[in-house]
Amino acid sequence: MSSSFDDKSEALQLLASENNPDTKEVLKLLGDGQLFYHKKDKQLFIIKNYDTGAEAINFDGQSQVISRKRDFKKVTLNNALRGVITQLTAEMELNATDPGVREVAVRDLMKDLSPSTVLLLKTRFTQEQNAGVKSLIGTALAVNDLKSDDAATVAQAIERVDGSLEQEVRAALLNIVNDHPSEDLQQQAQKVINGIDNKIEYYGWLETLYFGLSLGSVLVLAGIGLAITFGVMGVINMAHGELIMIGAYTTYVIQQLMPNHIGMSVIIAIPAAFIVSGLVGIAIERGVIRFLYGRPLETLLATFGISLILQQAVRSIFSPLNRSVETPEWMSGLIQINPVFALTESRLYIILFCLIVFFALSLVLKKTPLGLQVRAVSQNRAMAQAMGVRSNRVDALTFGLGSGVAGVAGVALSQLTNVGPNLGQAYIIDSFMVVVFGGVGNLWGTLVAGLSLGVANKVLEPWAGAVLAKILVLVFIILFIQKRPRGLFPQRGRAAEG
């Protein structure tokens, strides 16, 4: 093993020219100081913890324990070699087959442009076939030109970066505004910065809208089951939040039973939570609520008592401590739209999941015999009974359906927050607000109301704060129902009119 840095540089150049897929990893290990050689046999080893008793692994995958530290010596570098490693790594990434890898490489190089990296980018620019990557390389070269001493070159570079959202572009333009001797170039750069800031503000509003839709989707999932039971039976179910909580705990239990299949466990938890929460809901309806129809105040008190019982039962079974449900890998990523705007995949899945549940429930209510009976009972209970509809059975199944949907909402919430005995209490008031604002018993009203309230909350939060934003939304709903007591989409039918 030569100690000459020139020899090492030649060896690195030779290694890179062989196009070995492991070359990038070797360069990374060398740069991180994890590449050693055995003094006796001159064999290379990877050592992550350079200490007696630690493990040394050679490039054949064989390992040995370090009995004496002095048997191994780190492959040393100087600044010139580190520059060689950086350049070779960048060159390999710029020539990668995946456009995404090339794009990341260009962004990395843009952060610290040097004559050698600029030459690499110019060479790649002439070869690049992907329009997006080529445009990004052009931006990087323009950022380099913004540092030029030639005013004409700088002016052209400012025109080329107009509208770019890359962070390095804005920083370079600010340097011109603050330090460049030419007032014309300062004004030109400031105009481009103003345009960039307007675009950033626009994408900021899009991000707020996206967050609002994701929050609204949670509110829709939480409230849609309540819309069914409240609309059909007129029952003020204060235990609805606990049915959501049961769905979340069902997700937790299934994940504990399938620790090695987290992604699959969440999918299995959806029907499981629907069944468990639905059965609990049917038990509540058959055991308590069926004796209290027509007495809304007493149903409120009874279901409030049931909610306390369910909370205590969960504390006794799972303890009062919050439980964490792991988010699957396929829900954990980001969809990067541009440098200032990205969509979190977990929120996107929540929005899609909400729409799927909504349309599935709409099909059940419109296309099945149960749905027909539910609509008949909700519009005119007495007439439905006269036509032979068994309203007691419809009540039990409807309450079970609404409770099952609440359980499904719990699955979604388990991916956004910790699961605990008080989980449902945070959403019961919001659920009632969504139902009342949208129109009791109307699914489309619930969807529109939930999404609207979610967006309104997120729009108000930046300047009013989370608590005041909720208060303002509540005040709006109170004022709204003074004018339209039956909500945005009032239920049709004689029972509704009466």
Legacy VTK file of the C-alpha trace (Angstrom):
# vtk DataFile Version 3.0
C-alpha trace
ASCII
DATASET POLYDATA
POINTS 498 float
0.000 0.000 0.000
1.678 3.180 -1.224
1.785 6.208 1.074
2.117 8.606 -1.881
-0.962 10.782 -2.379
-0.207 10.952 -6.110
-0.299 7.162 -6.312
-3.583 7.133 -4.433
-5.031 9.714 -6.811
-4.026 7.594 -9.815
-5.515 4.514 -8.160
-8.820 6.339 -7.607
-8.908 7.515 -11.220
-8.244 3.956 -12.401
-10.956 2.596 -10.081
-13.503 5.081 -11.399
-12.660 4.283 -15.032
-13.551 0.597 -14.547
-17.271 1.443 -14.029
-17.523 -1.007 -11.145
-20.899 -0.686 -9.353
-19.089 -0.806 -5.974
-16.819 2.132 -6.792
-19.188 4.723 -5.334
-19.406 2.814 -2.055
-15.591 2.535 -1.880
-15.232 6.282 -2.416
-17.808 6.953 0.309
-16.014 4.664 2.772
-12.725 6.349 1.943
-14.199 9.814 2.419
-15.829 8.783 5.729
-12.517 7.403 7.051
-13.773 3.813 7.293
-11.268 2.236 4.856
-8.220 0.536 6.435
-5.515 -1.846 5.280
-3.801 -4.673 7.131
-0.121 -3.853 7.561
1.005 -7.435 7.039
-0.979 -8.715 4.044
-1.928 -5.219 2.652
-5.572 -6.305 2.293
-8.284 -3.614 2.479
-10.880 -3.750 5.277
-13.991 -1.789 6.189
-13.851 -0.777 9.864
-16.705 1.337 11.215
-15.547 1.200 14.833
-11.753 1.320 15.047
-11.239 -0.304 18.432
-9.964 -3.544 19.951
-12.642 -6.232 19.733
-14.477 -4.486 16.880
-15.198 -6.078 13.515
-13.124 -5.663 10.338
-14.727 -6.793 7.061
-12.834 -7.356 3.827
-14.313 -6.893 0.347
-15.075 -10.621 0.063
-17.499 -10.251 2.961
-15.295 -12.124 5.428
-14.887 -10.594 8.866
-12.367 -10.829 11.654
-12.105 -9.379 15.127
-9.507 -6.647 15.699
-7.176 -8.131 18.322
-4.563 -5.382 18.004
-5.337 -1.928 16.621
-1.789 -1.464 15.363
-2.307 -4.292 12.842
-4.571 -1.968 10.820
-3.867 1.465 9.393
-6.363 3.956 7.968
-6.010 4.955 4.322
-5.080 8.606 4.799
-6.256 11.525 2.647
-5.280 15.120 2.029
-7.464 17.968 0.752
-6.471 17.296 -2.854
-7.590 13.662 -2.568
-10.848 14.698 -0.946
-11.443 16.953 -3.933
-10.711 14.039 -6.263
-13.214 11.864 -4.388
-15.883 14.580 -4.595
-15.299 15.069 -8.310
-15.269 11.344 -9.124
-18.458 10.782 -7.099
-20.173 13.679 -8.846
-19.033 12.420 -12.246
-20.446 8.945 -11.582
-23.759 10.363 -10.363
-23.998 12.722 -13.333
-23.570 9.740 -15.647
-26.038 7.509 -13.791
-28.849 5.937 -15.824
-31.550 7.159 -13.428
-32.551 10.809 -14.158
-33.501 11.232 -10.486
-29.930 10.413 -9.411
-28.546 12.863 -11.960
-30.927 15.563 -10.727
-29.825 15.088 -7.117
-26.174 15.195 -8.238
-26.707 18.531 -10.027
-28.391 20.021 -6.955
-25.504 18.836 -4.754
-22.945 20.374 -7.100
-24.904 23.637 -7.277
-24.323 24.151 -3.543
-20.544 24.398 -4.003
-19.557 25.209 -7.576
-15.862 25.080 -8.488
-14.012 25.261 -11.840
-13.750 21.460 -11.991
-17.445 20.848 -11.195
-18.503 23.572 -13.661
-16.500 21.778 -16.338
-18.269 18.525 -15.437
-21.662 20.227 -15.711
-20.815 21.785 -19.082
-19.746 18.396 -20.417
-22.909 16.743 -19.111
-25.102 19.549 -20.518
-24.121 18.656 -24.074
-24.909 14.954 -23.464
-28.066 15.201 -21.346
-31.260 13.892 -22.977
-33.698 14.432 -20.097
-35.301 17.888 -20.424
-35.751 18.400 -16.676
-32.163 17.491 -15.798
-30.812 19.563 -18.699
-32.782 22.594 -17.521
-31.429 22.131 -13.986
-27.853 21.913 -15.295
-28.493 25.143 -17.226
-29.658 26.774 -13.997
-26.533 25.593 -12.159
-24.316 27.036 -14.904
-26.283 30.302 -14.743
-25.719 30.452 -10.946
-22.006 30.183 -11.662
-22.261 32.994 -14.234
-23.995 35.223 -11.655
-20.626 35.416 -9.872
-18.869 36.673 -13.026
-17.082 40.031 -13.167
-18.509 40.685 -16.629
-21.755 42.714 -16.408
-23.152 41.349 -19.687
-22.604 37.751 -18.535
-24.353 38.512 -15.227
-27.296 40.187 -16.996
-27.781 37.164 -19.262
-27.520 34.811 -16.265
-30.220 36.786 -14.414
-32.547 36.323 -17.397
-31.785 32.586 -17.485
-32.673 32.047 -13.798
-35.886 34.093 -13.966
-38.630 32.029 -12.292
-36.295 29.378 -10.839
-37.181 28.246 -7.312
-33.768 26.798 -6.493
-32.479 28.105 -3.169
-29.006 28.819 -4.577
-30.532 31.021 -7.309
-32.244 33.334 -4.830
-29.104 33.500 -2.652
-26.942 34.438 -5.667
-29.444 37.115 -6.753
-29.505 38.580 -3.247
-25.712 38.880 -3.373
-26.058 40.936 -6.555
-28.737 43.175 -5.001
-26.636 43.783 -1.902
-23.084 43.911 -3.260
-22.947 44.500 -7.040
-21.735 47.975 -8.077
-24.152 48.200 -11.035
-27.553 49.653 -10.079
-29.090 48.320 -13.309
-28.076 44.777 -12.410
-29.327 45.296 -8.846
-32.751 46.349 -10.142
-32.850 43.502 -12.647
-31.965 40.991 -9.913
-34.541 42.475 -7.509
-37.273 42.179 -10.141
-36.467 38.480 -10.610
-36.413 37.980 -6.804
-39.873 39.576 -6.536
-41.183 37.153 -9.143
-39.617 34.204 -7.300
-41.124 35.389 -3.993
-44.572 35.592 -5.600
-44.232 31.995 -6.805
-43.068 30.868 -3.356
-46.103 32.578 -1.807
-48.381 30.867 -4.333
-46.967 27.440 -3.504
-47.277 28.315 0.188
-51.019 28.761 -0.329
-51.142 25.462 -2.212
-49.410 23.775 0.727
-51.940 25.325 3.145
-54.765 24.060 0.930
-53.208 20.582 0.877
-52.847 20.517 4.670
-56.416 21.795 4.970
-57.767 19.060 2.695
-55.908 16.401 4.698
-57.304 17.785 7.982
-60.729 18.038 6.351
-60.487 14.413 5.241
-59.908 13.382 8.851
-62.959 15.440 9.899
-65.048 13.812 7.153
-63.979 10.319 8.263
-64.728 11.207 11.878
-68.102 12.776 11.106
-69.517 10.627 8.315
-70.503 7.760 10.622
-72.167 10.217 12.989
-74.052 11.746 10.051
-75.670 8.367 9.378
-76.741 7.571 12.958
-77.728 11.135 13.827
-79.630 11.572 10.574
-81.539 8.277 10.670
-82.223 7.860 14.378
-81.834 11.340 15.806
-79.467 9.923 18.442
-76.885 12.292 19.922
-74.112 9.721 20.285
-71.435 11.094 22.619
-69.633 7.728 22.432
-68.833 8.236 18.737
-65.300 9.378 19.571
-64.690 6.185 21.526
-65.749 4.108 18.521
-63.032 5.950 16.571
-60.635 5.123 19.411
-61.564 1.427 19.223
-60.688 1.424 15.513
-57.299 2.972 16.307
-56.592 0.376 19.026
-57.614 -2.394 16.615
-54.904 -1.116 14.252
-52.401 -1.162 17.121
-53.279 -4.741 18.119
-53.028 -6.055 14.548
-49.672 -4.341 14.125
-48.428 -6.042 17.311
-49.561 -9.398 15.887
-47.770 -8.701 12.567
-44.553 -6.869 13.546
-42.717 -7.972 10.405
-45.486 -6.955 7.992
-46.290 -3.365 8.972
-47.521 -2.373 5.517
-49.918 -5.316 5.291
-51.110 -4.900 8.893
-52.574 -1.457 8.151
-54.532 -2.817 5.181
-55.865 -5.729 7.270
-56.759 -3.299 10.061
-59.320 -1.495 7.870
-61.926 -4.316 7.670
-60.992 -5.491 11.180
-61.617 -2.046 12.686
-64.901 -1.775 10.780
-66.112 -5.117 12.177
-64.944 -4.530 15.772
-66.315 -0.976 16.044
-69.478 -2.010 14.182
-70.171 -4.860 16.632
-69.571 -2.552 19.600
-71.964 -0.044 18.033
-74.669 -2.688 17.536
-74.221 -3.781 21.152
-74.652 -0.168 22.332
-77.779 0.269 20.212
-79.378 -3.032 21.261
-78.390 -2.720 24.908
-79.096 0.942 25.657
-80.191 3.259 22.860
-83.252 1.296 21.629
-84.953 2.034 24.947
-84.389 5.791 24.606
-85.673 6.695 21.120
-87.537 9.977 21.111
-85.653 11.210 24.192
-82.562 12.980 22.812
-81.392 14.416 26.137
-81.391 10.972 27.741
-79.533 9.434 24.774
-76.909 12.145 25.175
-76.427 11.344 28.872
-76.477 7.580 28.305
-73.942 7.652 25.477
-71.739 10.015 27.495
-71.716 7.401 30.254
-70.894 4.699 27.688
-67.973 6.801 26.428
-66.539 6.958 29.956
-66.960 3.184 30.344
-65.167 2.520 27.036
-62.333 4.857 27.969
-61.859 3.116 31.328
-62.012 -0.307 29.671
-59.203 0.702 27.307
-57.156 2.036 30.234
-57.599 -1.280 32.050
-56.647 -3.384 29.003
-53.890 -1.287 27.405
-52.896 1.054 30.300
-53.411 4.847 30.254
-50.219 5.391 28.256
-50.366 6.353 24.599
-49.444 3.681 22.068
-47.513 4.385 18.901
-48.627 2.845 15.608
-45.841 2.590 13.056
-46.428 4.180 9.664
-45.811 1.786 6.732
-42.876 2.510 4.476
-45.149 3.041 1.479
-46.852 5.926 3.319
-43.714 7.662 4.583
-42.291 9.367 1.521
-42.487 12.764 -0.139
-43.619 13.671 -3.636
-41.321 16.582 -4.527
-43.164 18.833 -6.963
-40.471 21.545 -6.987
-37.793 22.839 -4.582
-40.344 24.702 -2.404
-43.398 22.426 -2.622
-43.721 18.762 -1.698
-46.670 16.492 -0.894
-46.344 14.164 2.080
-47.571 10.759 0.973
-49.268 9.996 4.314
-51.582 13.013 3.919
-52.256 12.110 0.284
-53.264 8.578 1.272
-55.590 9.987 3.968
-57.337 12.181 1.363
-57.699 9.267 -1.083
-58.847 6.964 1.723
-61.508 9.487 2.765
-62.868 9.680 -0.788
-62.908 5.874 -1.129
-64.829 5.485 2.157
-67.239 8.254 1.154
-68.093 6.786 -2.264
-68.267 3.228 -0.891
-70.744 4.391 1.756
-72.733 6.299 -0.878
-73.008 3.131 -2.976
-74.176 1.131 0.051
-76.902 3.670 0.828
-78.035 4.048 -2.813
-77.608 0.592 -4.330
-78.402 -1.916 -1.556
-81.690 -2.962 0.137
-80.288 -1.777 3.478
-79.529 1.628 1.976
-83.078 1.900 0.622
-84.520 1.045 4.026
-82.174 3.480 5.787
-83.269 6.306 3.499
-86.920 5.390 3.974
-86.646 5.384 7.771
-84.673 8.632 7.826
-87.253 10.426 5.669
-90.441 9.095 7.262
-90.158 6.444 9.966
-93.906 5.915 10.432
-94.559 5.477 6.710
-91.600 3.096 6.384
-92.981 0.938 9.208
-96.398 0.961 7.550
-94.764 -0.337 4.364
-93.295 -3.303 6.238
-89.780 -2.017 6.980
-88.481 -3.466 10.231
-87.263 -0.204 11.709
-85.694 -1.866 14.779
-83.453 -3.989 12.558
-82.646 -0.977 10.349
-81.744 1.039 13.459
-79.335 -1.640 14.708
-77.667 -2.123 11.311
-77.488 1.623 10.681
-75.893 2.241 14.047
-73.486 -0.612 13.355
-72.653 0.838 9.910
-71.997 4.300 11.335
-69.917 2.817 14.150
-67.924 0.709 11.687
-67.099 3.788 9.610
-65.974 5.488 12.834
-63.624 2.541 13.403
-62.209 2.992 9.900
-61.596 6.659 10.776
-59.606 5.393 13.750
-57.311 3.467 11.384
-56.546 6.701 9.528
-56.007 8.670 12.751
-53.591 6.044 14.064
-51.251 7.055 11.218
-51.349 10.740 12.213
-51.234 10.708 16.003
-50.552 8.506 19.012
-53.289 6.099 20.057
-54.595 6.699 23.579
-57.764 6.494 25.710
-58.576 10.167 25.022
-58.118 9.987 21.248
-61.830 10.178 20.476
-62.478 13.183 22.718
-60.399 15.374 20.412
-62.732 14.691 17.463
-66.249 14.355 18.903
-66.980 18.114 18.883
-65.494 18.480 15.397
-67.658 15.587 14.212
-70.836 17.281 15.434
-69.766 20.578 13.848
-69.261 18.849 10.495
-72.660 17.118 10.674
-74.596 20.234 11.713
-72.829 22.493 9.189
-73.255 20.067 6.293
-76.860 19.109 7.017
-77.962 16.291 9.314
-78.015 12.932 7.526
-76.623 14.237 4.211
-73.395 12.547 3.088
-72.500 15.153 0.470
-73.065 17.844 3.083
-70.685 16.019 5.429
-68.008 15.821 2.727
-68.270 19.498 1.750
-68.499 20.654 5.375
-65.550 18.556 6.570
-63.231 19.656 3.761
-64.340 23.298 4.103
-63.771 23.388 7.867
-60.386 21.700 7.472
-59.226 24.277 4.923
-60.666 27.156 6.991
-58.758 25.959 10.072
-55.454 25.770 8.196
-55.971 29.181 6.539
-56.707 30.847 9.889
-53.986 29.100 11.922
-50.936 31.073 10.666
-52.247 34.433 11.907
-54.798 33.445 14.589
-53.178 30.376 16.172
-54.654 26.871 16.415
-56.967 27.547 19.381
-58.333 30.882 18.144
-58.798 29.423 14.667
-61.071 26.706 16.100
-63.003 29.345 18.073
-63.488 31.477 14.960
-64.729 28.449 13.001
-67.154 27.591 15.816
-68.452 31.182 15.925
-68.958 31.046 12.143
-70.983 27.823 12.427
-73.143 29.304 15.203
-73.887 32.351 13.046
-74.442 30.162 9.993
-77.040 27.900 11.623
-78.931 30.987 12.777
-79.592 31.660 9.094
-79.743 28.021 7.909
-80.641 25.804 10.875
-80.764 22.680 8.664
-77.222 23.123 7.287
-75.754 23.445 3.809
-77.659 20.480 2.358
-80.873 19.950 4.354
-82.375 16.474 4.427
-85.508 15.993 2.364
-88.598 14.174 3.527
-91.588 14.604 5.816
-89.699 13.691 8.948
-87.045 16.246 8.127
-89.628 18.917 7.441
-91.458 18.226 10.613
LINES 1 499
498 0 1 2 3 4 5 6 7 8 9 10 11 12 13 14 15 16 17 18 19 20 21 22 23 24 25 26 27 28 29 30 31 32 33 34 35 36 37 38 39 40 41 42 43 44 45 46 47 48 49 50 51 52 53 54 55 56 57 58 59 60 61 62 63 64 65 66 67 68 69 70 71 72 73 74 75 76 77 78 79 80 81 82 83 84 85 86 87 88 89 90 91 92 93 94 95 96 97 98 99 100 101 102 103 104 105 106 107 108 109 110 111 112 113 114 115 116 117 118 119 120 121 122 123 124 125 126 127 128 129 130 131 132 133 134 135 136 137 138 139 140 141 142 143 144 145 146 147 148 149 150 151 152 153 154 155 156 157 158 159 160 161 162 163 164 165 166 167 168 169 170 171 172 173 174 175 176 177 178 179 180 181 182 183 184 185 186 187 188 189 190 191 192 193 194 195 196 197 198 199 200 201 202 203 204 205 206 207 208 209 210 211 212 213 214 215 216 217 218 219 220 221 222 223 224 225 226 227 228 229 230 231 232 233 234 235 236 237 238 239 240 241 242 243 244 245 246 247 248 249 250 251 252 253 254 255 256 257 258 259 260 261 262 263 264 265 266 267 268 269 270 271 272 273 274 275 276 277 278 279 280 281 282 283 284 285 286 287 288 289 290 291 292 293 294 295 296 297 298 299 300 301 302 303 304 305 306 307 308 309 310 311 312 313 314 315 316 317 318 319 320 321 322 323 324 325 326 327 328 329 330 331 332 333 334 335 336 337 338 339 340 341 342 343 344 345 346 347 348 349 350 351 352 353 354 355 356 357 358 359 360 361 362 363 364 365 366 367 368 369 370 371 372 373 374 375 376 377 378 379 380 381 382 383 384 385 386 387 388 389 390 391 392 393 394 395 396 397 398 399 400 401 402 403 404 405 406 407 408 409 410 411 412 413 414 415 416 417 418 419 420 421 422 423 424 425 426 427 428 429 430 431 432 433 434 435 436 437 438 439 440 441 442 443 444 445 446 447 448 449 450 451 452 453 454 455 456 457 458 459 460 461 462 463 464 465 466 467 468 469 470 471 472 473 474 475 476 477 478 479 480 481 482 483 484 485 486 487 488 489 490 491 492 493 494 495 496 497
